[in-house]
Amino acid sequence: MTVAIDRATGKRRGDRAPRPGLGRRLKQSYHKHWYAYAMITPVVIVLGALVVYPLVYGFYLTLTDANSLNTARTIGVNHIDATYQFVGLDNYKDILFGETAYDRFWSHFLWTIAWTVLCVGMHYTFGLGLALLLNQKFRGRTFYRMILVLPWAVPTFVTVFGWRFMLADSGVVNAALDWLGLPAPAWLEDTFWQRFAAIMVNTWCGVPFMMLSLLGGLQAIDTSLYEAAEMDGATAWQRFRYVTLPGLRSVSSTVVLLGIIWTFNQFAIIFLLFGKTAPDAQILVTWAYFLGFGQQPRDFAQSAAYGILLLAILIVFTSFYRRWLNRNDQQLAI
């Protein structure tokens, strides 16, 4: 085998040049893509200030015993220095395994899981049913679409306050139940009915988004698939199972993941509906707010630890969810 060698350089022809160092590669990349770096720099600065710094500082607080009594503060013209101390992972140990761990964390964790599963399940079920109806051709379809989107278009605080007035003891809902001769629940006082009301209001607010997303997915399915299935003698249920659901797979996986993340962290509905009056109906995010801002002294360290735990739970869930979807996609491809 003959190897050609460049006489001038003494190198074999076809040999790769040595890879430049990291500093040189960064310099070359900057000279080549400086305009792109200039465009993304403001975004990086904003994200760093609004996301990265609070996250890092919040994690640091979880390793301390910071509260409203030992943090730095100014009273009038007097400045009081911070006196909180580094305690390591004690906050996490207390939250997960302390004497009051069940009342302070696990009970809220279990209710948050149930809240998320029930709400997202109803969002998807009702949203898919309405999307299937609105995908049909009938008179006034545009008007019904507009009406069904209104709960999502109205600001959340307006919707929740409206439901709060209707669910009050002398509200419209209890008045209607009395007129029908049915018992009137204590929607805003009893724990079971508080949770039922929270799920009902969140379903009302979340179904329109799911409906619109799934309606877009339905309209993207090739109608020739339905025609071919009908010619083969497939029933309506078979067309739904073997054409509609597979056609909605990509849309469904995305909106369900978004729905789980949003519902798991749904602060506004629980807080606006009950405030501080329903401790057993608080999900993890509202309970973390209560610890940090709804009691005295305000426990900043524990509240921040709840936030980090929430983030960790969602990261782990999202990772397993995406892996599960990818594995199912590979099995379907085979």
Sequence and secondary structure as in RCSB ss.txt:
>XXXX:A:sequence
MTVAIDRATGKRRGDRAPRPGLGRRLKQSYHKHWYAYAMITPVVIVLGALVVYPLVYGFYLTLTDANSLNTARTI
GVNHIDATYQFVGLDNYKDILFGETAYDRFWSHFLWTIAWTVLCVGMHYTFGLGLALLLNQKFRGRTFYRMILVL
PWAVPTFVTVFGWRFMLADSGVVNAALDWLGLPAPAWLEDTFWQRFAAIMVNTWCGVPFMMLSLLGGLQAIDTSL
YEAAEMDGATAWQRFRYVTLPGLRSVSSTVVLLGIIWTFNQFAIIFLLFGKTAPDAQILVTWAYFLGFGQQPRDF
AQSAAYGILLLAILIVFTSFYRRWLNRNDQQLAI
>XXXX:A:secstr
    B TTT  BTT       HHHHHHHHHHHHHHHHHHHHHHHHHHIIIIIHHHHHHHHHHTB   TTTS EEE
TTEEE     B TTHHHHHHHHSTTHIIIIIHHHHHHHHHHHHHHHHHHHHHHHHHHHHTS  TTHHHHHHHHHH
HHHS HHHHHHHHHHHTSTTSHHHHHHHHTT     TTTSHHHHHHHHHHHHHHHHHHHHHHHHHHHHHTS HHH
HHHHHHTT  HHHHIIIIIHHHTHHHHHHHHHHHHHHHHT  HHHHHHHTTS GGG  HHHHHHHHHHSSSS  H
HHHHHHHHHHHHHHHHHHHHHHHHHHHHHHHHH 
